[in-house]
Amino acid sequence: MSNTLSDELYMRRALELAEKGRYTARPNPKVGCVLVRENTIIGEGWHIRAGTPHAEINALYQAGSLAHGSTAYVTLEPCAHHGKTPPCCDALINAGVNRVVIASEDPYPQVNGKGIECLRKAGINVEVGLMRKEAEELNCGFLSRVRRGRPWVRAKIGMSLDGRTALADGRSKWITSAKSREDVHQWRLSSCAILTGIGTVLADNPQLTARTSHDTGLAPLRVILDSQLRIPLEANVLDKIAPTLIVHRSEAEEIKLPSHINRMSIDTCNNQINLKKVLEDLGNRGINDVFVEAGSVLTGSLLKKGLIDELLVYISPRLLGDQARPMIANVYPESLELSPYFKLVEIVQIDTDIRLRFLPIS
Ligand SMILES: NC(=O)c1ccc[n+]([C@@H]2O[C@H](COP(=O)([O-])OP(=O)(O)OC[C@H]3O[C@@H](n4cnc5c(N)ncnc54)[C@H](OP(=O)(O)O)[C@@H]3O)[C@@H](O)[C@H]2O)c1
């Protein structure tokens, strides 16, 4: 096998390992590492949870003294600073690794090229960029927070074949199949936060928790945009099962929320909560990605502001007719050329439904 081919093979394995941290690594990035000597994998590791050893350390531990003279394949630049754990660069150098292949640079200010520099200074052959696209996709949330100061926004929409998201009277339970809803719970579990508007809370009284068999001990933050604080005190999202943040207008009339509920007061822009500010604030709280499960009003607002990074659409083979609610409200493109346009990146059949994933074309 050529070197390039085997490099790709090992990096693909490192990406698979990184994916194992999908539900637990946040707010840290998902990282995988493979150590190879004489065409044999001698150590594998991934980052499981913030505060625990990084992927490189776990792989080195498995390899033991065999790590001397090996090549490390890492999906993200190794750290060179003392955080909650010691620098991975030092560990790779001390173990005698002589080549490091890195998929993507880590823009985190304390790393940001320093890891690569540190390894090179120690005489290690460092190559950067193999399967960068895949590695960056894996950490789109972490990278968005570090580079743009705001989380990655993934909007989920469950709709009928004719693009409707609720009946005219607001009922939407359930448009999609039970299997699709199970899939939604997995996405919730992998997200740092779930965002909705007060319209959905009043119509559906959702719990907005990740109900799966997988217990990570990391419940996503429930974020409710409720400018006038209309939320009923008996709403399910005010329970203690998961943390909740209520975002309201600074001048909203005070209501007494339960003491375990966090609140954020935000200035309005044209009488509406400033969505960009909300996202920036969430980024400052270490939120990498936001899973939007809102009605057409909030989804439409996010779209209009260019704040949707990904659409996750579940289509059920059901027709709801033209009186039912649309997918997005208050978006009126002046021409087809000016209409929001997306690139389809994935199609998955789930039971009777189809799940489509789109990225906006800017
Ligand atoms: N099919 C699906 O995937 C799906 C998912 C969720 C919900 N739904 C359905 O959607 C319906 C509710 O839809 P909806 O559109 O009324 O509710 P929504 O989009 O969840 O919430 C809209 C409300 O959020 C508040 N809000 C605060 N800041 C905002 C901003 N910057 N931009 C937009 N809204 C902001 C506004 O109320 P204030 O001005 O009072 O703050 C607004 O009326 C329900 O029938 C529900 O079943 C369907």
The ligand as a MOL file (V3000), in Angstrom:
LIG
                    3D

  0  0  0     0  0            999 V3000
M  V30 BEGIN CTAB
M  V30 COUNTS 48 52 0 0 0
M  V30 BEGIN ATOM
M  V30 1 N -42.7970 20.5240 12.8940 0
M  V30 2 C -41.8140 20.9550 13.6530 0
M  V30 3 O -40.6340 20.5720 13.4730 0
M  V30 4 C -42.1210 21.9090 14.7540 0
M  V30 5 C -41.1210 22.2330 15.6900 0
M  V30 6 C -41.4390 23.1340 16.6890 0
M  V30 7 C -42.7070 23.7100 16.7210 0
M  V30 8 N -43.6440 23.3560 15.8120 0 CHG=1
M  V30 9 C -44.9780 23.9410 15.8390 0
M  V30 10 O -44.8330 25.3240 15.6370 0
M  V30 11 C -45.9320 25.9850 16.2500 0
M  V30 12 C -45.4220 27.1820 17.0230 0
M  V30 13 O -44.8100 28.0240 16.0990 0
M  V30 14 P -44.5440 29.5380 16.3610 0
M  V30 15 O -43.9290 30.0240 15.1100 0
M  V30 16 O -45.7620 30.1680 16.9070 0 CHG=-1
M  V30 17 O -43.5000 29.4680 17.5690 0
M  V30 18 P -41.9410 29.6360 17.7420 0
M  V30 19 O -41.2730 29.9460 16.4490 0
M  V30 20 O -41.4540 28.4520 18.4830 0
M  V30 21 O -41.8860 30.8820 18.7160 0
M  V30 22 C -42.1200 32.1610 18.1870 0
M  V30 23 C -42.0920 33.1790 19.2830 0
M  V30 24 O -40.7750 33.3050 19.8130 0
M  V30 25 C -40.6350 34.5940 20.3530 0
M  V30 26 N -39.4200 35.2440 19.9020 0
M  V30 27 C -38.5730 35.9250 20.7120 0
M  V30 28 N -37.6100 36.4840 20.0040 0
M  V30 29 C -37.8340 36.1710 18.7160 0
M  V30 30 C -37.1530 36.5150 17.5270 0
M  V30 31 N -36.0640 37.2600 17.5210 0
M  V30 32 N -37.6550 36.0480 16.3750 0
M  V30 33 C -38.7530 35.2740 16.3590 0
M  V30 34 N -39.4470 34.9220 17.4620 0
M  V30 35 C -38.9750 35.3770 18.6420 0
M  V30 36 C -41.8310 35.4130 19.8560 0
M  V30 37 O -42.7470 35.5760 20.9200 0
M  V30 38 P -42.5970 36.8330 21.8880 0
M  V30 39 O -42.5840 38.0370 21.0080 0
M  V30 40 O -43.7190 36.7580 22.8180 0
M  V30 41 O -41.2730 36.6540 22.5680 0
M  V30 42 C -42.4280 34.5380 18.7810 0
M  V30 43 O -43.8040 34.6860 18.6230 0
M  V30 44 C -46.6200 24.9790 17.1260 0
M  V30 45 O -47.8000 24.5980 16.4890 0
M  V30 46 C -45.6650 23.8240 17.1670 0
M  V30 47 O -46.3440 22.6120 17.3000 0
M  V30 48 C -43.3730 22.4840 14.8320 0
M  V30 END ATOM
M  V30 BEGIN BOND
M  V30 1 1 1 2
M  V30 2 2 2 3
M  V30 3 1 2 4
M  V30 4 1 4 5
M  V30 5 2 4 48
M  V30 6 2 5 6
M  V30 7 1 6 7
M  V30 8 2 7 8
M  V30 9 1 8 9
M  V30 10 1 8 48
M  V30 11 1 9 10
M  V30 12 1 9 46
M  V30 13 1 10 11
M  V30 14 1 11 12
M  V30 15 1 11 44
M  V30 16 1 12 13
M  V30 17 1 13 14
M  V30 18 2 14 15
M  V30 19 1 14 16
M  V30 20 1 14 17
M  V30 21 1 17 18
M  V30 22 2 18 19
M  V30 23 1 18 20
M  V30 24 1 18 21
M  V30 25 1 21 22
M  V30 26 1 22 23
M  V30 27 1 23 24
M  V30 28 1 23 42
M  V30 29 1 24 25
M  V30 30 1 25 26
M  V30 31 1 25 36
M  V30 32 1 26 27
M  V30 33 1 26 35
M  V30 34 2 27 28
M  V30 35 1 28 29
M  V30 36 1 29 30
M  V30 37 2 29 35
M  V30 38 1 30 31
M  V30 39 2 30 32
M  V30 40 1 32 33
M  V30 41 2 33 34
M  V30 42 1 34 35
M  V30 43 1 36 37
M  V30 44 1 36 42
M  V30 45 1 37 38
M  V30 46 2 38 39
M  V30 47 1 38 40
M  V30 48 1 38 41
M  V30 49 1 42 43
M  V30 50 1 44 45
M  V30 51 1 44 46
M  V30 52 1 46 47
M  V30 END BOND
M  V30 END CTAB
M  END
